[in-house]
Amino acid sequence: MARVEVVVVIKSEILDPQGKAILGALGRTGHPGFAQVRQGKHFDLEVDDSVTDAELEEIASTLLANPVIEEWQIRRLPDAAPSA
Amino acid sequence: MARVEVVVVIKSEILDPQGKAILGALGRTGHPGFAQVRQGKHFDLEVDDSVTDAELEEIASTLLANPVIEEWQIRRLPDAAPSA
């Protein structure tokens, strides 16, 4: 068993209304030190050692992300319990 | 300016129906090598150097996450352009 993290974010050239809303809220609540916020999705996967990088790539591009508007990063993590 | 990544995940003792749905879809589409999937949120922040870790912690616990059911990690990233 291995742990894999997949981060899916909206492509930088595409508007991110959720991030914009958070940035607006930060300004209104006394946090002026923020220039940009972009929101994405995070997936924590527990995978067999038999799962290849190619299979992870296929899953990310078909099940986890929408390749038209999103891009993703796949990171294999050291096999430890998730930290708090 | 610095880049900060905040990852928000549902606490491990709380059911994650989105993750369960993805795990089911993986099984049905010929990917049996997955034992668990948990979905969370990912935030990419561009912050002033004046923003302290305490301020980031406050923002994470009030604006980005729901502390009743979620936990989060704050990671300061090397100051580089986001990779594809």
Backbone of each chain as nested JSON, in Angstrom:
{
  "chains": [
    {"id": "A", "residues": [
      {"number": 1, "name": "MET", "atoms": {"N": [0.831, -1.203, 0.0], "CA": [0.0, 0.0, 0.0], "C": [0.872, 1.262, 0.0]}},
      {"number": 2, "name": "ALA", "atoms": {"N": [0.488, 2.204, -0.799], "CA": [1.198, 3.473, -0.85], "C": [0.169, 4.594, -0.785]}},
      {"number": 3, "name": "ARG", "atoms": {"N": [0.629, 5.738, -0.388], "CA": [-0.272, 6.891, -0.379], "C": [0.076, 7.812, -1.539]}},
      {"number": 4, "name": "VAL", "atoms": {"N": [-0.972, 8.264, -2.228], "CA": [-0.81, 9.165, -3.354], "C": [-1.738, 10.35, -3.148]}},
      {"number": 5, "name": "GLU", "atoms": {"N": [-1.205, 11.523, -3.425], "CA": [-1.988, 12.751, -3.312], "C": [-2.158, 13.304, -4.722]}},
      {"number": 6, "name": "VAL", "atoms": {"N": [-3.376, 13.64, -5.091], "CA": [-3.621, 14.28, -6.382], "C": [-4.236, 15.653, -6.117]}},
      {"number": 7, "name": "VAL", "atoms": {"N": [-3.609, 16.678, -6.659], "CA": [-4.117, 18.039, -6.506], "C": [-4.625, 18.502, -7.86]}},
      {"number": 8, "name": "VAL", "atoms": {"N": [-5.881, 18.92, -7.9], "CA": [-6.507, 19.375, -9.143], "C": [-6.842, 20.856, -8.996]}},
      {"number": 9, "name": "VAL", "atoms": {"N": [-6.309, 21.668, -9.896], "CA": [-6.599, 23.109, -9.848], "C": [-7.117, 23.579, -11.204]}},
      {"number": 10, "name": "ILE", "atoms": {"N": [-7.899, 24.637, -11.156], "CA": [-8.386, 25.231, -12.393], "C": [-7.208, 25.857, -13.118]}},
      {"number": 11, "name": "LYS", "atoms": {"N": [-7.144, 25.691, -14.448], "CA": [-6.044, 26.26, -15.221], "C": [-5.949, 27.752, -14.966]}},
      {"number": 12, "name": "SER", "atoms": {"N": [-4.704, 28.266, -14.962], "CA": [-4.495, 29.644, -14.528], "C": [-5.187, 30.652, -15.438]}},
      {"number": 13, "name": "GLU", "atoms": {"N": [-5.435, 30.294, -16.707], "CA": [-6.073, 31.249, -17.613], "C": [-7.59, 31.239, -17.468]}},
      {"number": 14, "name": "ILE", "atoms": {"N": [-8.13, 30.38, -16.625], "CA": [-9.589, 30.291, -16.465], "C": [-9.988, 30.905, -15.126]}},
      {"number": 15, "name": "LEU", "atoms": {"N": [-11.062, 31.676, -15.158], "CA": [-11.535, 32.383, -13.971], "C": [-11.919, 31.402, -12.863]}},
      {"number": 16, "name": "ASP", "atoms": {"N": [-11.559, 31.735, -11.628], "CA": [-11.897, 30.894, -10.481], "C": [-12.784, 31.695, -9.529]}},
      {"number": 17, "name": "PRO", "atoms": {"N": [-14.097, 31.623, -9.706], "CA": [-15.003, 32.451, -8.9], "C": [-14.963, 32.118, -7.411]}},
      {"number": 18, "name": "GLN", "atoms": {"N": [-14.721, 30.852, -7.065], "CA": [-14.635, 30.497, -5.643], "C": [-13.441, 31.193, -4.998]}},
      {"number": 19, "name": "GLY", "atoms": {"N": [-12.306, 31.165, -5.697], "CA": [-11.127, 31.838, -5.172], "C": [-11.349, 33.338, -5.038]}},
      {"number": 20, "name": "LYS", "atoms": {"N": [-11.997, 33.918, -6.041], "CA": [-12.288, 35.353, -6.005], "C": [-13.158, 35.694, -4.799]}},
      {"number": 21, "name": "ALA", "atoms": {"N": [-14.145, 34.857, -4.52], "CA": [-15.044, 35.101, -3.392], "C": [-14.272, 35.067, -2.07]}},
      {"number": 22, "name": "ILE", "atoms": {"N": [-13.36, 34.111, -1.955], "CA": [-12.563, 34.012, -0.72], "C": [-11.657, 35.233, -0.594]}},
      {"number": 23, "name": "LEU", "atoms": {"N": [-11.055, 35.632, -1.705], "CA": [-10.184, 36.815, -1.671], "C": [-10.978, 38.046, -1.213]}},
      {"number": 24, "name": "GLY", "atoms": {"N": [-12.202, 38.19, -1.725], "CA": [-13.055, 39.303, -1.294], "C": [-13.357, 39.232, 0.193]}},
      {"number": 25, "name": "ALA", "atoms": {"N": [-13.652, 38.036, 0.681], "CA": [-13.96, 37.871, 2.105], "C": [-12.745, 38.198, 2.966]}},
      {"number": 26, "name": "LEU", "atoms": {"N": [-11.557, 37.83, 2.503], "CA": [-10.326, 38.145, 3.251], "C": [-10.171, 39.649, 3.391]}},
      {"number": 27, "name": "GLY", "atoms": {"N": [-10.385, 40.384, 2.293], "CA": [-10.274, 41.836, 2.348], "C": [-11.27, 42.448, 3.326]}},
      {"number": 28, "name": "ARG", "atoms": {"N": [-12.504, 41.959, 3.286], "CA": [-13.568, 42.513, 4.147], "C": [-13.367, 42.17, 5.616]}},
      {"number": 29, "name": "THR", "atoms": {"N": [-12.617, 41.108, 5.92], "CA": [-12.475, 40.692, 7.318], "C": [-11.105, 41.072, 7.882]}},
      {"number": 30, "name": "GLY", "atoms": {"N": [-10.479, 42.078, 7.273], "CA": [-9.255, 42.609, 7.866], "C": [-8.002, 41.827, 7.555]}},
      {"number": 31, "name": "HIS", "atoms": {"N": [-7.964, 41.18, 6.407], "CA": [-6.751, 40.474, 6.0], "C": [-6.322, 40.991, 4.635]}},
      {"number": 32, "name": "PRO", "atoms": {"N": [-5.645, 42.13, 4.597], "CA": [-5.312, 42.734, 3.306], "C": [-4.091, 42.106, 2.616]}},
      {"number": 33, "name": "GLY", "atoms": {"N": [-3.369, 41.263, 3.295], "CA": [-2.092, 40.789, 2.766], "C": [-2.182, 39.659, 1.757]}},
      {"number": 34, "name": "PHE", "atoms": {"N": [-3.333, 39.521, 1.099], "CA": [-3.491, 38.412, 0.161], "C": [-3.713, 38.936, -1.243]}},
      {"number": 35, "name": "ALA", "atoms": {"N": [-2.941, 38.446, -2.199], "CA": [-3.019, 38.936, -3.572], "C": [-3.855, 38.027, -4.454]}},
      {"number": 36, "name": "GLN", "atoms": {"N": [-3.87, 36.755, -4.165], "CA": [-4.628, 35.825, -4.998], "C": [-5.0, 34.579, -4.205]}},
      {"number": 37, "name": "VAL", "atoms": {"N": [-6.181, 34.081, -4.486], "CA": [-6.605, 32.805, -3.909], "C": [-7.177, 31.969, -5.042]}},
      {"number": 38, "name": "ARG", "atoms": {"N": [-6.713, 30.738, -5.131], "CA": [-7.328, 29.823, -6.102], "C": [-7.703, 28.536, -5.383]}},
      {"number": 39, "name": "GLN", "atoms": {"N": [-8.935, 28.095, -5.622], "CA": [-9.402, 26.898, -4.939], "C": [-9.362, 25.711, -5.879]}},
      {"number": 40, "name": "GLY", "atoms": {"N": [-8.951, 24.579, -5.35], "CA": [-8.929, 23.36, -6.143], "C": [-9.393, 22.184, -5.312]}},
      {"number": 41, "name": "LYS", "atoms": {"N": [-9.166, 20.997, -5.855], "CA": [-9.57, 19.779, -5.158], "C": [-8.334, 18.986, -4.766]}},
      {"number": 42, "name": "HIS", "atoms": {"N": [-8.486, 18.254, -3.701], "CA": [-7.38, 17.458, -3.186], "C": [-7.893, 16.037, -2.971]}},
      {"number": 43, "name": "PHE", "atoms": {"N": [-7.149, 15.063, -3.461], "CA": [-7.543, 13.666, -3.288], "C": [-6.416, 12.906, -2.603]}},
      {"number": 44, "name": "ASP", "atoms": {"N": [-6.802, 12.16, -1.587], "CA": [-5.874, 11.303, -0.858], "C": [-6.216, 9.867, -1.238]}},
      {"number": 45, "name": "LEU", "atoms": {"N": [-5.305, 9.167, -1.889], "CA": [-5.589, 7.819, -2.357], "C": [-4.697, 6.82, -1.639]}},
      {"number": 46, "name": "GLU", "atoms": {"N": [-5.293, 5.683, -1.279], "CA": [-4.492, 4.57, -0.767], "C": [-4.458, 3.531, -1.867]}},
      {"number": 47, "name": "VAL", "atoms": {"N": [-3.275, 3.262, -2.417], "CA": [-3.189, 2.413, -3.61], "C": [-2.269, 1.223, -3.378]}},
      {"number": 48, "name": "ASP", "atoms": {"N": [-2.584, 0.122, -4.069], "CA": [-1.7, -1.044, -4.11], "C": [-0.366, -0.66, -4.727]}},
      {"number": 49, "name": "ASP", "atoms": {"N": [0.67, -1.402, -4.355], "CA": [1.975, -1.15, -4.966], "C": [1.966, -1.48, -6.454]}},
      {"number": 50, "name": "SER", "atoms": {"N": [0.938, -2.242, -6.889], "CA": [0.855, -2.618, -8.308], "C": [0.37, -1.467, -9.19]}},
      {"number": 51, "name": "VAL", "atoms": {"N": [-0.162, -0.407, -8.598], "CA": [-0.708, 0.697, -9.394], "C": [0.432, 1.548, -9.951]}},
      {"number": 52, "name": "THR", "atoms": {"N": [0.484, 1.669, -11.268], "CA": [1.587, 2.373, -11.923], "C": [1.293, 3.876, -12.041]}},
      {"number": 53, "name": "ASP", "atoms": {"N": [2.342, 4.62, -12.349], "CA": [2.171, 6.053, -12.573], "C": [1.24, 6.311, -13.753]}},
      {"number": 54, "name": "ALA", "atoms": {"N": [1.305, 5.444, -14.78], "CA": [0.444, 5.613, -15.953], "C": [-1.024, 5.438, -15.57]}},
      {"number": 55, "name": "GLU", "atoms": {"N": [-1.291, 4.457, -14.689], "CA": [-2.675, 4.246, -14.245], "C": [-3.168, 5.444, -13.433]}},
      {"number": 56, "name": "LEU", "atoms": {"N": [-2.299, 5.978, -12.578], "CA": [-2.668, 7.165, -11.795], "C": [-2.967, 8.34, -12.711]}},
      {"number": 57, "name": "GLU", "atoms": {"N": [-2.148, 8.503, -13.733], "CA": [-2.342, 9.587, -14.692], "C": [-3.684, 9.435, -15.406]}},
      {"number": 58, "name": "GLU", "atoms": {"N": [-4.013, 8.203, -15.795], "CA": [-5.281, 7.94, -16.487], "C": [-6.468, 8.283, -15.582]}},
      {"number": 59, "name": "ILE", "atoms": {"N": [-6.372, 7.868, -14.319], "CA": [-7.463, 8.13, -13.373], "C": [-7.628, 9.624, -13.13]}},
      {"number": 60, "name": "ALA", "atoms": {"N": [-6.495, 10.306, -12.978], "CA": [-6.568, 11.754, -12.731], "C": [-7.243, 12.46, -13.898]}},
      {"number": 61, "name": "SER", "atoms": {"N": [-6.896, 12.044, -15.113], "CA": [-7.398, 12.773, -16.283], "C": [-8.819, 12.383, -16.66]}},
      {"number": 62, "name": "THR", "atoms": {"N": [-9.34, 11.286, -16.109], "CA": [-10.686, 10.873, -16.483], "C": [-11.671, 10.989, -15.326]}},
      {"number": 63, "name": "LEU", "atoms": {"N": [-11.252, 10.559, -14.123], "CA": [-12.195, 10.533, -13.008], "C": [-12.075, 11.744, -12.089]}},
      {"number": 64, "name": "LEU", "atoms": {"N": [-10.85, 12.205, -11.879], "CA": [-10.657, 13.212, -10.828], "C": [-10.684, 14.641, -11.371]}},
      {"number": 65, "name": "ALA", "atoms": {"N": [-10.242, 14.834, -12.595], "CA": [-10.147, 16.193, -13.136], "C": [-10.872, 16.291, -14.467]}},
      {"number": 66, "name": "ASN", "atoms": {"N": [-11.188, 17.497, -14.84], "CA": [-11.735, 17.791, -16.162], "C": [-10.622, 18.454, -16.975]}},
      {"number": 67, "name": "PRO", "atoms": {"N": [-10.008, 17.712, -17.904], "CA": [-8.818, 18.226, -18.608], "C": [-9.081, 19.486, -19.434]}},
      {"number": 68, "name": "VAL", "atoms": {"N": [-10.345, 19.783, -19.699], "CA": [-10.652, 20.984, -20.467], "C": [-10.331, 22.247, -19.663]}},
      {"number": 69, "name": "ILE", "atoms": {"N": [-10.636, 22.206, -18.382], "CA": [-10.463, 23.43, -17.58], "C": [-9.532, 23.251, -16.39]}},
      {"number": 70, "name": "GLU", "atoms": {"N": [-9.088, 22.027, -16.129], "CA": [-8.285, 21.796, -14.924], "C": [-6.942, 21.156, -15.266]}},
      {"number": 71, "name": "GLU", "atoms": {"N": [-5.984, 21.37, -14.379], "CA": [-4.717, 20.656, -14.473], "C": [-4.454, 19.998, -13.128]}},
      {"number": 72, "name": "TRP", "atoms": {"N": [-3.517, 19.04, -13.074], "CA": [-3.346, 18.26, -11.851], "C": [-1.897, 17.885, -11.641]}},
      {"number": 73, "name": "GLN", "atoms": {"N": [-1.618, 17.598, -10.387], "CA": [-0.303, 17.101, -9.984], "C": [-0.503, 15.813, -9.208]}},
      {"number": 74, "name": "ILE", "atoms": {"N": [0.324, 14.814, -9.489], "CA": [0.26, 13.546, -8.764], "C": [1.535, 13.42, -7.946]}},
      {"number": 75, "name": "ARG", "atoms": {"N": [1.38, 13.213, -6.639], "CA": [2.558, 13.089, -5.766], "C": [2.457, 11.806, -4.968]}},
      {"number": 76, "name": "ARG", "atoms": {"N": [3.48, 10.97, -5.081], "CA": [3.538, 9.795, -4.205], "C": [4.117, 10.228, -2.861]}},
      {"number": 77, "name": "LEU", "atoms": {"N": [3.441, 9.847, -1.775], "CA": [3.857, 10.302, -0.451], "C": [4.587, 9.187, 0.283]}},
      {"number": 78, "name": "PRO", "atoms": {"N": [5.435, 9.57, 1.233], "CA": [6.02, 8.556, 2.115], "C": [4.887, 7.823, 2.837]}},
      {"number": 79, "name": "ASP", "atoms": {"N": [5.042, 6.528, 3.015], "CA": [3.952, 5.707, 3.532], "C": [3.829, 5.864, 5.049]}},
      {"number": 80, "name": "ALA", "atoms": {"N": [3.13, 6.922, 5.452], "CA": [2.932, 7.161, 6.886], "C": [1.477, 7.506, 7.118]}},
      {"number": 81, "name": "ALA", "atoms": {"N": [1.075, 7.479, 8.357], "CA": [-0.294, 7.858, 8.692], "C": [-0.482, 9.339, 8.369]}},
      {"number": 82, "name": "PRO", "atoms": {"N": [-1.673, 9.722, 7.893], "CA": [-1.927, 11.129, 7.603], "C": [-1.756, 11.955, 8.881]}},
      {"number": 83, "name": "SER", "atoms": {"N": [-1.095, 13.078, 8.75], "CA": [-0.9, 13.916, 9.93], "C": [-2.128, 14.78, 10.164]}},
      {"number": 84, "name": "ALA", "atoms": {"N": [-2.251, 15.258, 11.378], "CA": [-3.455, 16.021, 11.758], "C": [-3.41, 17.414, 11.149]}}
    ]},
    {"id": "B", "residues": [
      {"number": 1, "name": "MET", "atoms": {"N": [6.141, 38.659, -1.719], "CA": [5.078, 37.687, -2.015], "C": [5.577, 36.25, -1.789]}},
      {"number": 2, "name": "ALA", "atoms": {"N": [4.746, 35.474, -1.166], "CA": [5.075, 34.065, -0.97], "C": [3.879, 33.227, -1.376]}},
      {"number": 3, "name": "ARG", "atoms": {"N": [4.145, 31.982, -1.673], "CA": [3.038, 31.083, -1.989], "C": [2.776, 30.147, -0.826]}},
      {"number": 4, "name": "VAL", "atoms": {"N": [1.499, 30.011, -0.508], "CA": [1.092, 29.139, 0.585], "C": [0.01, 28.207, 0.058]}},
      {"number": 5, "name": "GLU", "atoms": {"N": [0.136, 26.949, 0.449], "CA": [-0.852, 25.946, 0.053], "C": [-1.573, 25.491, 1.318]}},
      {"number": 6, "name": "VAL", "atoms": {"N": [-2.894, 25.497, 1.282], "CA": [-3.668, 24.979, 2.413], "C": [-4.486, 23.794, 1.915]}},
      {"number": 7, "name": "VAL", "atoms": {"N": [-4.329, 22.672, 2.595], "CA": [-5.081, 21.469, 2.238], "C": [-6.075, 21.194, 3.354]}},
      {"number": 8, "name": "VAL", "atoms": {"N": [-7.345, 21.088, 2.99], "CA": [-8.413, 20.853, 3.962], "C": [-9.03, 19.494, 3.668]}},
      {"number": 9, "name": "VAL", "atoms": {"N": [-9.023, 18.613, 4.656], "CA": [-9.614, 17.283, 4.459], "C": [-10.617, 17.011, 5.573]}},
      {"number": 10, "name": "ILE", "atoms": {"N": [-11.587, 16.167, 5.243], "CA": [-12.561, 15.757, 6.248], "C": [-11.849, 14.895, 7.278]}},
      {"number": 11, "name": "LYS", "atoms": {"N": [-12.16, 15.094, 8.568], "CA": [-11.518, 14.296, 9.616], "C": [-11.717, 12.817, 9.345]}},
      {"number": 12, "name": "SER", "atoms": {"N": [-10.692, 12.019, 9.694], "CA": [-10.703, 10.611, 9.284], "C": [-11.856, 9.834, 9.91]}},
      {"number": 13, "name": "GLU", "atoms": {"N": [-12.385, 10.299, 11.053], "CA": [-13.479, 9.546, 11.687], "C": [-14.838, 9.91, 11.097]}},
      {"number": 14, "name": "ILE", "atoms": {"N": [-14.857, 10.851, 10.157], "CA": [-16.127, 11.293, 9.566], "C": [-16.245, 10.756, 8.151]}},
      {"number": 15, "name": "LEU", "atoms": {"N": [-17.426, 10.252, 7.822], "CA": [-17.681, 9.643, 6.518], "C": [-17.458, 10.647, 5.391]}},
      {"number": 16, "name": "ASP", "atoms": {"N": [-16.832, 10.185, 4.302], "CA": [-16.581, 11.043, 3.14], "C": [-17.315, 10.455, 1.927]}},
      {"number": 17, "name": "PRO", "atoms": {"N": [-18.566, 10.839, 1.712], "CA": [-19.342, 10.222, 0.629], "C": [-18.773, 10.488, -0.764]}},
      {"number": 18, "name": "GLN", "atoms": {"N": [-18.137, 11.641, -0.987], "CA": [-17.533, 11.905, -2.297], "C": [-16.412, 10.911, -2.574]}},
      {"number": 19, "name": "GLY", "atoms": {"N": [-15.573, 10.706, -1.565], "CA": [-14.482, 9.745, -1.717], "C": [-15.011, 8.341, -1.974]}},
      {"number": 20, "name": "LYS", "atoms": {"N": [-16.061, 7.964, -1.236], "CA": [-16.668, 6.635, -1.418], "C": [-17.184, 6.475, -2.847]}},
      {"number": 21, "name": "ALA", "atoms": {"N": [-17.793, 7.528, -3.382], "CA": [-18.339, 7.46, -4.741], "C": [-17.223, 7.255, -5.758]}},
      {"number": 22, "name": "ILE", "atoms": {"N": [-16.111, 7.954, -5.558], "CA": [-14.975, 7.804, -6.478], "C": [-14.39, 6.398, -6.378]}},
      {"number": 23, "name": "LEU", "atoms": {"N": [-14.277, 5.893, -5.139], "CA": [-13.756, 4.536, -4.945], "C": [-14.645, 3.527, -5.659]}},
      {"number": 24, "name": "GLY", "atoms": {"N": [-15.962, 3.71, -5.574], "CA": [-16.889, 2.828, -6.282], "C": [-16.69, 2.904, -7.785]}},
      {"number": 25, "name": "ALA", "atoms": {"N": [-16.52, 4.119, -8.287], "CA": [-16.332, 4.304, -9.732], "C": [-15.025, 3.662, -10.189]}},
      {"number": 26, "name": "LEU", "atoms": {"N": [-13.992, 3.755, -9.371], "CA": [-12.704, 3.123, -9.725], "C": [-12.876, 1.619, -9.87]}},
      {"number": 27, "name": "GLY", "atoms": {"N": [-13.594, 1.01, -8.924], "CA": [-13.824, -0.429, -8.99], "C": [-14.593, -0.812, -10.247]}},
      {"number": 28, "name": "ARG", "atoms": {"N": [-15.622, -0.042, -10.57], "CA": [-16.47, -0.366, -11.729], "C": [-15.753, -0.146, -13.06]}},
      {"number": 29, "name": "THR", "atoms": {"N": [-14.712, 0.695, -13.077], "CA": [-14.05, 1.007, -14.345], "C": [-12.713, 0.288, -14.492]}},
      {"number": 30, "name": "GLY", "atoms": {"N": [-12.56, -0.819, -13.763], "CA": [-11.387, -1.655, -13.971], "C": [-10.127, -1.185, -13.268]}},
      {"number": 31, "name": "HIS", "atoms": {"N": [-10.291, -0.528, -12.126], "CA": [-9.129, -0.115, -11.329], "C": [-9.277, -0.672, -9.917]}},
      {"number": 32, "name": "PRO", "atoms": {"N": [-8.951, -1.959, -9.743], "CA": [-9.188, -2.573, -8.428], "C": [-8.122, -2.235, -7.375]}},
      {"number": 33, "name": "GLY", "atoms": {"N": [-7.038, -1.603, -7.769], "CA": [-5.907, -1.427, -6.854], "C": [-6.025, -0.271, -5.88]}},
      {"number": 34, "name": "PHE", "atoms": {"N": [-7.24, 0.15, -5.603], "CA": [-7.406, 1.299, -4.707], "C": [-8.171, 0.89, -3.459]}},
      {"number": 35, "name": "ALA", "atoms": {"N": [-7.626, 1.228, -2.286], "CA": [-8.237, 0.814, -1.03], "C": [-9.054, 1.937, -0.413]}},
      {"number": 36, "name": "GLN", "atoms": {"N": [-8.671, 3.165, -0.638], "CA": [-9.396, 4.279, -0.029], "C": [-9.196, 5.535, -0.861]}},
      {"number": 37, "name": "VAL", "atoms": {"N": [-10.234, 6.344, -0.946], "CA": [-10.152, 7.656, -1.572], "C": [-10.829, 8.645, -0.622]}},
      {"number": 38, "name": "ARG", "atoms": {"N": [-10.136, 9.726, -0.341], "CA": [-10.779, 10.792, 0.434], "C": [-10.577, 12.098, -0.321]}},
      {"number": 39, "name": "GLN", "atoms": {"N": [-11.675, 12.846, -0.458], "CA": [-11.606, 14.103, -1.202], "C": [-11.564, 15.281, -0.244]}},
      {"number": 40, "name": "GLY", "atoms": {"N": [-10.757, 16.255, -0.585], "CA": [-10.684, 17.462, 0.219], "C": [-10.565, 18.684, -0.659]}},
      {"number": 41, "name": "LYS", "atoms": {"N": [-10.249, 19.803, -0.024], "CA": [-10.098, 21.06, -0.755], "C": [-8.651, 21.502, -0.726]}},
      {"number": 42, "name": "HIS", "atoms": {"N": [-8.284, 22.209, -1.763], "CA": [-6.919, 22.691, -1.903], "C": [-6.974, 24.189, -2.207]}},
      {"number": 43, "name": "PHE", "atoms": {"N": [-6.212, 24.973, -1.461], "CA": [-6.176, 26.412, -1.697], "C": [-4.749, 26.844, -1.987]}},
      {"number": 44, "name": "ASP", "atoms": {"N": [-4.609, 27.635, -3.033], "CA": [-3.325, 28.204, -3.406], "C": [-3.41, 29.69, -3.1]}},
      {"number": 45, "name": "LEU", "atoms": {"N": [-2.6, 30.174, -2.175], "CA": [-2.677, 31.582, -1.76], "C": [-1.39, 32.296, -2.142]}},
      {"number": 46, "name": "GLU", "atoms": {"N": [-1.546, 33.521, -2.616], "CA": [-0.382, 34.383, -2.807], "C": [-0.433, 35.427, -1.719]}},
      {"number": 47, "name": "VAL", "atoms": {"N": [0.537, 35.418, -0.829], "CA": [0.469, 36.265, 0.363], "C": [1.683, 37.192, 0.46]}},
      {"number": 48, "name": "ASP", "atoms": {"N": [1.439, 38.352, 1.075], "CA": [2.526, 39.267, 1.431], "C": [3.479, 38.598, 2.405]}},
      {"number": 49, "name": "ASP", "atoms": {"N": [4.725, 39.046, 2.402], "CA": [5.672, 38.51, 3.376], "C": [5.283, 38.89, 4.801]}},
      {"number": 50, "name": "SER", "atoms": {"N": [4.404, 39.905, 4.941], "CA": [3.974, 40.336, 6.275], "C": [2.97, 39.38, 6.917]}},
      {"number": 51, "name": "VAL", "atoms": {"N": [2.416, 38.464, 6.145], "CA": [1.402, 37.553, 6.689], "C": [2.075, 36.478, 7.537]}},
      {"number": 52, "name": "THR", "atoms": {"N": [1.682, 36.406, 8.808], "CA": [2.32, 35.473, 9.731], "C": [1.644, 34.096, 9.696]}},
      {"number": 53, "name": "ASP", "atoms": {"N": [2.336, 33.132, 10.281], "CA": [1.745, 31.795, 10.379], "C": [0.473, 31.819, 11.212]}},
      {"number": 54, "name": "ALA", "atoms": {"N": [0.443, 32.69, 12.242], "CA": [-0.754, 32.778, 13.086], "C": [-1.946, 33.296, 12.278]}},
      {"number": 55, "name": "GLU", "atoms": {"N": [-1.69, 34.269, 11.404], "CA": [-2.782, 34.789, 10.571], "C": [-3.273, 33.703, 9.599]}},
      {"number": 56, "name": "LEU", "atoms": {"N": [-2.337, 32.947, 9.035], "CA": [-2.73, 31.863, 8.129], "C": [-3.578, 30.823, 8.865]}},
      {"number": 57, "name": "GLU", "atoms": {"N": [-3.162, 30.516, 10.081], "CA": [-3.903, 29.539, 10.888], "C": [-5.311, 30.051, 11.173]}},
      {"number": 58, "name": "GLU", "atoms": {"N": [-5.427, 31.348, 11.475], "CA": [-6.741, 31.926, 11.765], "C": [-7.645, 31.841, 10.535]}},
      {"number": 59, "name": "ILE", "atoms": {"N": [-7.073, 32.183, 9.383], "CA": [-7.849, 32.15, 8.138], "C": [-8.287, 30.731, 7.796]}},
      {"number": 60, "name": "ALA", "atoms": {"N": [-7.374, 29.79, 7.961], "CA": [-7.712, 28.399, 7.648], "C": [-8.865, 27.922, 8.523]}},
      {"number": 61, "name": "SER", "atoms": {"N": [-8.825, 28.285, 9.811], "CA": [-9.813, 27.748, 10.743], "C": [-11.142, 28.487, 10.673]}},
      {"number": 62, "name": "THR", "atoms": {"N": [-11.179, 29.66, 10.04], "CA": [-12.436, 30.402, 9.999], "C": [-13.021, 30.483, 8.587]}},
      {"number": 63, "name": "LEU", "atoms": {"N": [-12.169, 30.748, 7.588], "CA": [-12.679, 30.965, 6.233], "C": [-12.574, 29.717, 5.354]}},
      {"number": 64, "name": "LEU", "atoms": {"N": [-11.511, 28.961, 5.512], "CA": [-11.253, 27.89, 4.542], "C": [-11.794, 26.533, 4.991]}},
      {"number": 65, "name": "ALA", "atoms": {"N": [-11.8, 26.293, 6.292], "CA": [-12.213, 24.98, 6.782], "C": [-13.315, 25.123, 7.822]}},
      {"number": 66, "name": "ASN", "atoms": {"N": [-14.023, 24.033, 8.03], "CA": [-14.997, 23.935, 9.112], "C": [-14.376, 23.057, 10.194]}},
      {"number": 67, "name": "PRO", "atoms": {"N": [-13.908, 23.67, 11.286], "CA": [-13.148, 22.911, 12.282], "C": [-13.943, 21.79, 12.942]}},
      {"number": 68, "name": "VAL", "atoms": {"N": [-15.275, 21.806, 12.809], "CA": [-16.072, 20.741, 13.42], "C": [-15.839, 19.414, 12.696]}},
      {"number": 69, "name": "ILE", "atoms": {"N": [-15.715, 19.471, 11.392], "CA": [-15.616, 18.21, 10.638], "C": [-14.351, 18.105, 9.797]}},
      {"number": 70, "name": "GLU", "atoms": {"N": [-13.573, 19.186, 9.728], "CA": [-12.41, 19.157, 8.839], "C": [-11.116, 19.466, 9.599]}},
      {"number": 71, "name": "GLU", "atoms": {"N": [-10.016, 19.002, 9.041], "CA": [-8.702, 19.392, 9.535], "C": [-7.894, 19.901, 8.355]}},
      {"number": 72, "name": "TRP", "atoms": {"N": [-6.785, 20.62, 8.646], "CA": [-6.074, 21.271, 7.561], "C": [-4.577, 21.271, 7.81]}},
      {"number": 73, "name": "GLN", "atoms": {"N": [-3.863, 21.439, 6.719], "CA": [-2.407, 21.587, 6.764], "C": [-2.049, 22.847, 6.001]}},
      {"number": 74, "name": "ILE", "atoms": {"N": [-1.134, 23.627, 6.558], "CA": [-0.661, 24.849, 5.893], "C": [0.791, 24.62, 5.508]}},
      {"number": 75, "name": "ARG", "atoms": {"N": [1.11, 24.821, 4.224], "CA": [2.487, 24.603, 3.763], "C": [2.949, 25.837, 3.014]}},
      {"number": 76, "name": "ARG", "atoms": {"N": [4.048, 26.418, 3.469], "CA": [4.667, 27.503, 2.704], "C": [5.495, 26.889, 1.585]}},
      {"number": 77, "name": "LEU", "atoms": {"N": [5.307, 27.366, 0.365], "CA": [5.984, 26.775, -0.79], "C": [7.146, 27.641, -1.227]}},
      {"number": 78, "name": "PRO", "atoms": {"N": [8.13, 27.021, -1.881], "CA": [9.186, 27.816, -2.51], "C": [8.545, 28.782, -3.495]}},
      {"number": 79, "name": "ASP", "atoms": {"N": [9.055, 29.977, -3.579], "CA": [8.426, 31.045, -4.374], "C": [8.717, 30.87, -5.863]}},
      {"number": 80, "name": "ALA", "atoms": {"N": [7.944, 29.992, -6.508], "CA": [8.136, 29.751, -7.938], "C": [6.781, 29.776, -8.62]}},
      {"number": 81, "name": "ALA", "atoms": {"N": [6.797, 29.861, -9.915], "CA": [5.551, 29.822, -10.672], "C": [4.907, 28.45, -10.485]}},
      {"number": 82, "name": "PRO", "atoms": {"N": [3.571, 28.404, -10.419], "CA": [2.901, 27.115, -10.278], "C": [3.242, 26.225, -11.467]}},
      {"number": 83, "name": "SER", "atoms": {"N": [3.547, 24.976, -11.173], "CA": [3.879, 24.059, -12.261], "C": [2.608, 23.513, -12.88]}},
      {"number": 84, "name": "ALA", "atoms": {"N": [2.75, 23.009, -14.092], "CA": [1.562, 22.553, -14.833], "C": [1.061, 21.22, -14.281]}}
    ]}
  ]
}
